[in-house]
Each structure stands twice: as structure tokens, then as C-alpha cells.
Amino acid sequence: MPEIVLISDPRVTSLPVEECGEPLRDVRGRLRVDGRLADDAGAYAHLREGVLTRLEAAQALLPAGCHIVVVEGYRPPALQRKYFEDYKDELRTAFPGMPPEELHSAASRYVSPIEVAPHTAGAAVDLTLCDDDGVELDMGTAVNDNPEQSGGACYTDAPGIGADARQNRKILAAALEEAGLVNYPTEWWHWSYGDRYWAMTTGAAAAVYGPVGF
């Protein structure tokens, strides 16, 4: 696999944010949404307008009978921090000799540190594909399977997944990339636009979305 730049890398964290002030919009009624990570306030089903319109454009590029399913969009900062610290605790238990800096970097393969997290900006979305009946397609792992659970199969270009999963990932990536989103390569389901990882990947001078309240 090519080099993977983690979201905790200084090449990402050093990029500035020039907040454009675009509002969060409700995804429900515009795309298919799964409720497995639903919160009472409905924050999970919100994204910046520019992200949502690009997802709609990607949906139009998919083959007939293939649909984007949004699993999680906006994530409140407190929840983001909890996800990161909980996963870091799991790694600390599994690898007790790991130095703190390495532990922080390893945790960022799966959860973004709060200071750079694109979900708290409404700039990132975790998603998958389904058929006309709502049955999820084979993507090789479940959404949110971490590297330890999946044996690394969660990495977008993981070599060990089946042919159907590989093809489905290619179909998903082709549509989303054409629409202007970028993938976090350790998570086939994580795509973003306008955040610092997008800026690093595309060569933009700055991100356009920073942390936003809900």
C-alpha cells in the first residue's frame, strides 16, 4: 500500500482553517440514513451543506440499484474526545510498553484527535452502500471495525478482502472522488470535504470548515 499520512501528522495539523461559516444541514430526506449511531438531538444526521451537496452528486454517479447510506456525520466534541480516549485506552492495555507519542499516533489510525477531528466540523461522513431494498453491500468489513478487529481489512486498499468487497469499494470511491471528497485511507467508510485532511490531500492552502456547534 502507498504511504498513509495519518490525521495526527504535522502535515495535517499544521494547516490553517479559514472558516467559511456554512451551516449544518439535515441529511434525512435527502439521502438514505442509518440509525445505528443516532443520538437524541439528531446531530449524527447533519453535515455542512457543501459536503451534503457533494454526497448527492456522488449518489447520482452510482450505478442503478446502488445507494449511499449515511451512518454518521456531525459528532459533538465531547463524544469525539471520548471515542479517541477510549480507543487509546484499548491500545494502552493491548500494548503496555508503547510510548505516549506512538500511542497517540496509533490511535489516530481509527479516531481523530479532538484538535483536528473533521466530524466535529461537520466535514466528514462515515457511510456505506446498500441495494434498492436497503441491504448493505459487501464492503469487506463492517463500518467502524477498527484495525485490530478487522486484521487491517478496514484499510481502504487492504489486500486481503474478497473480490465483491474490492469492487464495491472501487465503485464507492469512484463516485465520491469525482464529487470532490477524499478518503481517510485507514477507514474505507470515512470521507470528507473542506477539513484539514482534505486540504492536505488536495493541496489546498487551508481548510474551510473548522469545529462548529450544533
Protein Blocks (a to p, Z undefined) as FASTA:
>chain_A
ZZdddfkbmklmmpccddehiacddfehpaccdfklccfkommmgccfklmmmmmmmmmm
pcehiacddfbfcdcfklmmmmmmmmmmmmmmmmmmbcfklmmmmmmmmoccfklpmkln
opaccdddddfkopacdehiaehiafklnnopmpmklckbcfklmmmmmmmmmmmmmnop
acdfkbmkbccehiaklmmmnopabdfbdcddZZ
